[in-house]
Amino acid sequence: MRYTGSDWKRSRRLGFSTLGTQKELAKRPYGPGQHGANRKKKMSEYGKQLTEKQKLRQMYGVNERQFRRLFMIALSSKEVTGVAFMKLLESRLDNLVYRMGFARTRRGARQLVNHGHIMVNGAKVDIPSYLCNVGDEISVKEASQGLKVIKESLEGQVTKFGWVEVDATKFAGKYVREVERNELPQDIVESQIVEFYNRKL
């Protein structure tokens, strides 16, 4: 089941900025609720692994079934499993739409894809979990380029990402290379996620 509650509460519960802005933790860097600031509980090894999994899963907004499916694909990769897993998550269409600045959040990017506003190599793709290949061109459908939400997102984009190129005037971008591990959040311990799933295999 995909989480639909407050992104800020979710981030505070995990102690991790799932939006990547750090704004959620700036004022209150502790769990939500009346006793959030005083809740100090020693976490088991399983609890630590589960927390790392939730941090990554909630960051990308992926449901458990899809998350596990990508892990199994990464497991069969020749790369280090945790790194391969994160690269697969980055190659999802909804994530690349977000990285290119067509949407302000991954949730917003997912909606754009679901509603048929996004094209891959000139063909409409309405599956947010679609895995893109390096070299794929991602664009906003011509009839959708006037959407206020897309224009405002492109105009407000500040952060640039080295693995995508964007031409805001053409409402188009390109997935130019795979992401490097050092370009992704360092406070996610992917080896814990690998251990979490390995114990279930």
Stockholm file with secondary structure:
# STOCKHOLM 1.0

chainA/1-201         MRYTGSDWKRSRRLGFSTLGTQKELAKRPYGPGQHGANRKKKMSEYGKQLTEKQKLRQMYGVNERQFRRLFMIALSSKEVTGVAFMKLLESRLDNLVYRMGFARTRRGARQLVNHGHIMVNGAKVDIPSYLCNVGDEISVKEASQGLKVIKESLEGQVTKFGWVEVDATKFAGKYVREVERNELPQDIVESQIVEFYNRKL
#=GR chainA/1-201 SS CCCCSCHHHHHHHHTSCTTSSSHHHHSCCSCSSTTGGGCCCCCCHHHHHHHHHHHHHHHHTCCHHHHHHHHHHHHTSSSCHHHHHHHHHHTBHHHHHHHTTSSSSHHHHHHHHHTTCEEETTEECCCTTCBCCTTCEEEECGGGTTCHHHHHHHHHCCCCCTTEEEETTTTEEEECSCCCGGGSCTTCCHHHHHHHHHTTC
#=GC SS_cons         CCCCSCHHHHHHHHTSCTTSSSHHHHSCCSCSSTTGGGCCCCCCHHHHHHHHHHHHHHHHTCCHHHHHHHHHHHHTSSSCHHHHHHHHHHTBHHHHHHHTTSSSSHHHHHHHHHTTCEEETTEECCCTTCBCCTTCEEEECGGGTTCHHHHHHHHHCCCCCTTEEEETTTTEEEECSCCCGGGSCTTCCHHHHHHHHHTTC
//
